[in-house]
Amino acid sequence: MSKHKFTEKQRFVVIRRANRHCEYCKFPLDYSHDNFNLEHIYPQAKGGTHELKNVALSCNGCNMGKRAHIEWPDPLDGTLVRLFNPRIDSWKAHFKWSEDLTHIIATTPTGRATSVLLELNRSGLVNARKGLIAIGAHPAQNKIT
């Protein structure tokens, strides 16, 4: 399968729509040391299209965790559930911030499955969130959730 190349205009639209944040872990693009990806929500390998309604802005860590998955077991009972879809789901309906803003707390089966698969609280992210809090750039401080 050939790799699709998005245009600069398409990339601009996706970045603006995501408010310059990973649509999964909410990490801000402007503070990342890695490139962000235009991620196919429904993977090409499973028939997903290149239409922007099937594309999310994703940090490298979340993109590598998700890969071609569209569902994952809920860690509470093992039931296979669909993953969070930023085009149709509200982040606040599936996740919330811990009181100290360092961890994402999943509140639904979809949120829990997504959190486990994408490792939304991986140690590097938790540490980076502490730095974002210190400089007033955490997404929750700026109402980016």
N, C-alpha and C positions, 0 to 999 in steps of 0.2 A: 504494500500500500504506500503510495507516494505521500510525502508530507505536504500538507496544504500550507501555503504562505498567505497570511492575512496581510491586507494592505495597511499602510500607515493610517489611513482614514478609519478603517475598521478597528484598528488597535486603539486609536484615539477615542472612538465611540465607546468601546468596552471599558477602557480605563476611566473615562468620565462617568459612565453609568455606575461603576463600582466605587465612585468617589475616591479613587486612587488607593483602595484597600483590597487586600485579599478577601474574596467574598465568602470564604470559609472561616479562617482564623481571625480576620479583620486586621491583620498586620498592615501598617501603612507602607505603600510602595516607596515613598520618599525617604524612609529610614532603613530600607532593606539593603543588605550587601549582595543579595542575589537578584537575578532577573526575575520578573514575574512572567507568567505564561498565560496565553489565551487558551483556556482548557475547555475541551468538549465535554459538556455535562453528560450527554448521552454519547458515548464514545463512537468514533468512526468505525472501530472494529465491530461494533454492534449495530451499524447502520446509521449512526448519528450524522447529521449534516453540518456544514460549515456556516449555516445561518446564524446570525448573531443571537437569536433567541435560544440557541443551543451552546452558547459560549459564556464562560465566566472568567473573571480575572482571578488568578490563583498564584500564590507564592510558590516557590519551587518545592518547599516541604509538603504543602498540601497537595500539589499536583503529583508529586512522586508517590504519596500515600494513596491517592485515589486511583491512579492508573486508569484501567478500563472498567473499574467497578461501577455498578449502578445500584447495587444492594449489598447489604452486609448484615450479619446476625446482631440483633439487639443483645448486648452483653448481659442483660438481666435474665432473659429466658431463652435465648438462642433463636428466637423467631427471626426469619429472614425479612428484613424491611428495606425499603428504598432509601437511598442516601438523600441528604439535604440537596435541594435543587434551588439555587439562588434566583432562578427565573420565575419560579412558581411558589416558593416558600418564603415566609417572613423569617428572618434570622431570629427575631425576638420570640417567635412562636416555638422555637426548638432549643434555644440557648439563652443563657443569661450570664452575666459576669459575677464572679465571686465578690464578696464584700470588699476585698483589697484590690480587685481588678486584675489580679495576676492569672486567674484561671477561668476558663470557659466551663460553665456547668450546663450539661445537656439535660433538657427537661422532658423529652419525648423519646419514643423508640427510635425515630429517625435521627434525632439529635445524638442519642447515645451511640448508635451504629456509626454515624459520621465522625463523631469525636474519637472513637476508638480507632477506626481505620485511618483517619488522617492525622491522628495523634495531635489533636488541637491544643494539648497542654504539654508538648514536648519541652524538655528542660531549656533548650535555647530560646524558645518562645516565651516561656515564663520569665526567664532572666531579662530578655529584651523588653517585655512589658513593664518590668520594674524601672528600666531606664526611660521608657516612654512616659510613665507616670511622673518621674522626677522632672522631666522637661515640659510637662503639660501637653504631650502629644498622643496620649493613649486614646484609642477610638471612643471609649465610653466617656472620656472627659470632653470630647468634641462631638458627642451625639452621633457617631457613625455606626450605630448598630440598628 
